[in-house]
Amino acid sequence: MITFAEAELRVKIIKAMAHPVRLMVIEYLKEGEHTFSEILSLFSFDKSTVSKHLLVMKDAGIVSSTKIGR
């Protein structure tokens, strides 16, 4: 049996994945690392929308990021 804290973490991950755009990003990232621009090019959304989806996934620990350059 899992602890309540573990259950809460799993729920956070499931909620973060429970959106079509986020599932598409996860599938795309299974291929390997991609830049924000590459992920953005998959969708016809503005930067802020894609950024918000990535932030939800980052907060849940599903994805991570590194800053290269400026």
C-alpha positions, -999 to +999 in steps of 0.1 A: +000+000+000+013+035-008+014+064+016-010+093+014+019+115+003+028+091-025-009+090-036-009+128-037+022+129-059+007+104-083-025+124-085-005+156-093+012+137-121-020+123-135-037+157-134-007+172-152-009+146-180-047+149-183-047+173-213-044+164-250-016+190-256+004+177-226+000+141-238+012+151-272+043+168-258+051+138-236+049+115-267+071+139-286+097+141-258+099+103-257+121+107-288+146+127-268+153+163-258+137+191-278+139+229-276+110+251-267+109+263-303+106+227-316+078+219-291+061+252-300+062+243-337+039+213-331+010+235-322-008+266-335-009+282-300+010+312-289+042+309-268+024+317-235+000+288-239+027+263-246+048+277-219+020+272-194+015+236-204+052+229-200+052+246-166+023+224-154+044+194-164+076+207-149+058+214-116+046+178-116+081+165-123+072+151-157+097+172-176+128+193-168+144+221-185+178+236-190+187+271-203+213+273-230+225+307-242+210+339-231 
